Amino acid sequence: MNKFGKVAVGGTFDELHRGHKVLLVKAFEISERVLIGLCSDEFVKKLGKPHTTAAYDERLREVENFLGNLGVSERAEVIPLNNPYGPTVSDKCIEALVVSDETKIIADKINEQRKTNGLNPLRIVAITMVPSEDCSPISTTRIRKGEIDREGRLTKKQPARL
């Protein structure tokens, strides 16, 4: 696949799970440098998540540990995100966005704003949500509810499906 010079990826990255890891790995597979926007505590409050969220510093530590284990720390820059767009609407060096299918709509809005700002649109690389053991997507909400673990394995007895 083509290598980009710089791509961006963003998220809350709470309860860093297999889905988050697939997203981050994809970003590093296709780019030399990856800008990771990590939602600030203030922005998380505005998002109205249906669960508590770990503090920014804790989420940052988890992301940095994962990047270190992956051996890509020197190719990454993690910045706080205070809105859905961050520098993607103004940084002309960013060439692509790596998003999940669930967040592709935000990427489309970023490209609309880039056009307004006189910048080229970003290539959008969307990955499919990573399924859990029961074939539903892995999500922090499900992890926080105790339904699945961070790898997507079921953690409690699920109701029988008809």
Salt bridges, closest charged atoms under 4 A:
ASP14 OD1 - ARG144 NH2 2.88
GLU15 OE2 - ARG144 NH1 3.45
GLU15 OE1 - ARG150 NH2 2.85
GLU29 OE1 - LYS26 NZ 3.72
ASP41 OD1 - ARG59 NH2 3.14
GLU62 OE1 - ARG150 NH1 2.54
ASP91 OD2 - LYS6 NZ 2.94
ASP108 OD1 - LYS104 NZ 3.30
ASP134 OD2 - ARG142 NH2 2.76
GLU147 OE1 - ARG142 NE 2.71
ASP149 OD2 - ARG153 NE 2.77
GLU151 OE1 - ARG18 NE 3.73
